[in-house]
């Protein structure tokens, strides 16, 4: 009997190993195909109210991620009320407070800058920091492929502590963040998987950020000097950035982003400026003429396909 059981277990173990190998090989084939299929740079759009044929559907994992970040924001609002008023509120009340905050914020921005007509139904308050102290200082926006935008909890705190002197400027900062994310929905470059960050991905990340910075101030009808001053105020007086020259895999340095706004144009010369900037960080010819040509070609294709969307423009 024991021998029979051992034989059965051995057969089951062999079957499981075969299944694991098949799944592993299948996953590897899919990964190679998926990566190869998306290695060329292409232009896409997330929000697609103008371009429904290109809308990217909300997948299950993104939905879970969004809901989880919303719950973090509700928890932090609860903590804020406990600290300020000495009482806790229900999750339902925290949810209502965040929704009211978004409605009021969007209404003020639309009144001040009616060009874009932001929709509050596509915006939510979020936090990707479980810790309240960290969340209160984490100023971020998120544009999701499904077309919704996240505004981080830190901006809720910023509005609560604003006085009359800086309230107007903080409204401009909120407009800057939401219009910046809105611009990502209008125009975005894609290339391969999100990770790892290779030269092409780094290049298009920086182009996307510079486009969004410029487009958001175009929607706000700001001149280059005004736009640069708002961004400088945001980094220095709100974010309290310690190193204006620090760059990441997703964003160029604050100093370079201000320089882009002072230039005030999204055109082929700016694409070359971004390539040169990366090459000063990563080394000569990290971004080659090959990548520059591919990007400019895809932008031209997008412009021909969608003449209603102004991609090359000046502030």
C-alpha positions in Angstrom: 0.0 0.0 0.0 2.8 2.4 0.9 4.6 1.6 -2.3 1.5 2.3 -4.3 1.0 5.7 -2.6 4.7 6.6 -3.2 4.3 5.7 -6.9 1.1 7.8 -7.2 2.9 10.7 -5.5 5.9 10.3 -7.9 3.6 10.4 -10.9 1.8 13.5 -9.6 5.1 15.2 -9.0 6.3 14.4 -12.6 3.0 15.7 -14.0 3.4 19.0 -12.0 6.9 19.4 -13.2 5.8 19.0 -16.8 3.0 21.5 -16.3 5.4 24.0 -14.7 7.8 23.6 -17.6 5.0 24.1 -20.2 3.7 27.2 -18.4 7.1 28.6 -18.0 8.0 28.1 -21.7 4.6 29.5 -22.7 5.1 32.6 -20.5 8.5 33.1 -21.9 7.2 32.9 -25.5 4.5 35.4 -24.7 6.9 37.8 -23.0 9.2 37.7 -26.0 6.3 38.2 -28.5 4.8 41.0 -26.3 8.1 42.8 -26.0 9.0 42.4 -29.7 5.6 43.6 -30.8 6.0 46.8 -28.8 9.6 47.7 -29.3 8.8 50.3 -32.0 7.9 53.7 -30.6 4.3 54.5 -31.2 1.9 57.3 -30.2 -1.2 56.5 -28.3 -3.9 58.2 -26.2 -5.5 57.2 -22.9 -8.5 59.4 -22.5 -9.7 59.2 -26.1 -12.9 61.2 -25.7 -11.9 62.5 -29.1 -10.5 59.2 -30.2 -12.7 56.4 -29.0 -11.1 53.9 -31.3 -7.8 54.2 -29.4 -9.2 54.0 -25.8 -7.3 51.6 -23.6 -9.7 49.6 -21.4 -9.3 49.5 -17.7 -7.9 46.1 -16.8 -8.5 44.2 -13.6 -5.0 44.9 -12.0 -5.3 48.7 -12.7 -8.8 48.7 -11.2 -7.5 47.0 -8.0 -4.6 49.5 -7.8 -6.9 52.5 -8.2 -9.3 51.2 -5.6 -6.5 50.5 -3.1 -5.0 54.0 -3.5 -8.5 55.5 -3.0 -8.8 53.6 0.3 -5.4 54.9 1.4 -6.7 58.5 0.7 -9.9 57.9 2.7 -7.8 56.6 5.6 -5.6 59.7 5.5 -8.6 62.0 5.4 -9.9 60.2 8.5 -6.6 60.7 10.2 -6.6 64.4 9.3 -10.0 64.9 10.9 -8.8 63.0 14.0 -5.8 65.3 14.3 -7.6 68.6 13.6 -11.0 68.0 15.2 -10.3 65.2 17.7 -12.8 62.8 16.2 -12.9 60.0 13.7 -15.2 59.9 10.7 -16.7 56.9 8.9 -15.2 55.6 5.6 -18.4 56.7 3.9 -17.9 60.3 5.2 -14.2 60.2 4.1 -15.2 59.1 0.6 -17.8 61.9 0.4 -15.3 64.5 1.6 -12.7 63.4 -1.0 -15.4 63.5 -3.8 -16.6 67.0 -2.6 -13.0 68.2 -2.6 -12.5 67.0 -6.2 -15.8 68.6 -7.3 -14.9 72.0 -5.7 -11.3 71.9 -7.0 -12.3 71.1 -10.6 -15.1 73.7 -10.5 -12.6 76.4 -9.4 -10.1 75.4 -12.1 -12.8 75.2 -14.9 -14.0 78.7 -13.9 -10.5 80.1 -14.0 -9.3 78.1 -17.0 -12.3 77.0 -19.1 -10.3 75.9 -22.1 -10.0 72.2 -21.1 -13.3 71.7 -19.3 -12.0 69.1 -16.8 -14.5 66.4 -15.8 -14.6 65.6 -12.1 -16.0 62.2 -12.7 -12.6 61.2 -14.3 -10.6 62.5 -11.3 -10.1 61.0 -7.8 -8.1 61.7 -4.7 -5.5 58.9 -4.1 -2.4 58.0 -2.1 0.2 55.4 -2.8 1.7 56.0 0.7 0.2 54.0 3.6 1.9 56.3 6.1 0.1 59.5 6.8 3.2 61.7 7.3 4.7 60.5 4.0 1.4 60.9 2.2 1.1 64.5 3.4 4.3 65.4 1.6 4.0 63.3 -1.5 2.8 65.7 -4.2 2.0 63.6 -7.3 -0.5 63.2 -10.1 -1.3 60.0 -12.0 -2.7 59.5 -15.5 -4.0 56.0 -16.0 -4.4 54.3 -19.3 -8.1 53.9 -18.8 -8.5 57.7 -18.9 -8.9 58.6 -15.3 -6.6 60.9 -13.3 -5.4 60.7 -9.7 -4.6 63.7 -7.5 -2.5 62.8 -4.5 -3.7 63.4 -0.9 -0.9 65.9 -0.3 -2.8 68.5 -2.4 -5.9 68.1 -0.1 -3.6 69.1 2.8 -2.1 71.9 0.8 -5.6 73.4 0.2 -6.6 73.1 3.9 -3.5 75.0 5.1 -3.5 77.7 2.4 -3.9 81.3 3.4 -5.2 84.2 1.4 -1.7 85.1 0.2 -0.8 81.8 -1.4 -4.3 80.4 -2.3 -4.3 81.9 -5.8 -0.9 80.4 -6.6 -1.9 77.0 -5.1 -4.9 77.0 -7.4 -2.5 77.5 -10.3 -0.5 74.6 -9.0 -3.6 72.3 -8.8 -4.5 73.4 -12.3 -0.9 72.6 -13.4 -1.0 69.1 -12.0 -4.5 68.2 -13.4 -3.8 69.8 -16.8 -0.4 68.0 -16.9 -2.1 64.6 -16.4 -4.8 65.6 -18.8 -2.1 66.3 -21.4 -0.7 62.7 -20.9 -4.2 61.5 -21.9 -4.1 63.5 -25.0 -0.7 62.4 -26.3 1.6 59.7 -25.1 4.5 57.7 -26.5 4.7 54.0 -25.9 7.6 51.6 -26.3 7.8 48.0 -25.1 7.3 47.0 -21.5 7.4 49.6 -18.6 10.5 47.9 -17.2 13.4 47.7 -17.6 14.2 51.3 -18.5 16.3 51.2 -21.6 17.6 54.2 -23.7 14.4 54.3 -25.8 12.1 54.2 -22.8 14.0 56.9 -21.0 13.9 59.1 -24.0 10.2 58.9 -24.5 9.5 59.2 -20.8 11.3 62.6 -20.9 9.5 63.7 -24.1 6.1 62.8 -22.6 6.8 64.9 -19.5 8.0 67.9 -21.4 5.0 67.7 -23.7 2.7 67.5 -20.7 4.4 70.5 -19.0 4.1 72.6 -22.1 0.5 71.5 -23.0 -0.8 72.2 -19.5 0.4 75.8 -19.6 -1.0 76.2 -23.1 -4.4 75.1 -21.7 -3.8 77.7 -18.9 -3.0 80.3 -21.6 0.3 81.2 -19.9 3.4 82.8 -21.5 6.7 80.9 -21.2 7.9 83.2 -18.4 4.7 82.9 -16.4 4.7 79.1 -16.8 8.3 78.8 -15.7 7.6 81.0 -12.6 4.6 78.8 -11.6 6.7 75.6 -11.9 9.6 77.2 -10.0 7.3 78.2 -7.2 5.8 74.7 -7.1 9.3 73.1 -6.8 10.8 75.6 -4.4 8.0 76.8 -2.2 5.6 73.8 -2.1 7.7 70.7 -2.8 10.8 72.2 -1.1 13.0 70.4 -3.6 16.5 69.9 -2.3 18.1 69.1 -5.6 16.7 70.9 -8.7 19.2 69.0 -10.9 18.2 65.5 -9.9 16.6 63.3 -12.6 14.9 59.9 -12.5 14.1 57.2 -15.0 10.6 58.7 -15.5 11.2 62.5 -15.2 13.9 64.9 -16.2 15.3 67.3 -13.5 13.2 70.2 -12.3 15.8 72.6 -13.6 15.5 71.1 -17.1 11.7 71.2 -17.0 11.8 74.9 -16.2 14.3 75.4 -19.0 11.9 73.7 -21.4 9.0 76.0 -20.4 11.3 79.0 -20.9 11.9 77.7 -24.4 8.2 77.4 -24.8 7.8 75.2 -27.9 7.1 71.5 -28.5 8.9 70.9 -31.8 11.8 69.0 -33.4 14.4 71.3 -31.8 13.0 70.4 -28.3 13.3 66.7 -29.1 17.0 67.3 -29.9 17.4 69.3 -26.7 16.0 66.4 -24.7 18.3 63.9 -26.4 21.3 66.2 -25.7 20.3 66.6 -22.1 20.1 62.8 -21.6 23.5 62.4 -23.3 25.0 64.8 -20.8 23.8 62.6 -18.0 24.3 59.1 -19.5 27.2 59.7 -21.9 27.8 60.7 -25.5 25.4 59.2 -28.0 23.4 57.3 -25.4 20.4 58.7 -27.4 21.4 58.2 -31.0 20.1 59.7 -34.2 18.2 56.4 -34.7 16.0 57.1 -31.7 15.5 60.8 -32.5 14.5 59.9 -36.1 12.0 57.2 -34.9 10.4 59.6 -32.4 10.0 62.5 -34.9 8.6 60.1 -37.5 5.9 58.7 -35.1 4.9 62.2 -34.0 4.5 63.2 -37.6 2.3 60.1 -38.3 0.2 61.0 -35.3 -0.2 64.6 -36.5 -1.3 63.4 -39.9 -3.8 60.9 -38.4 -5.2 63.4 -35.9 -5.1 67.0 -37.3 -7.6 68.1 -34.7 -5.0 67.6 -31.9 -2.2 70.2 -31.9 1.0 68.4 -31.1 3.6 70.9 -32.3 2.9 74.2 -30.7 4.3 77.2 -28.9 3.2 78.9 -25.6 
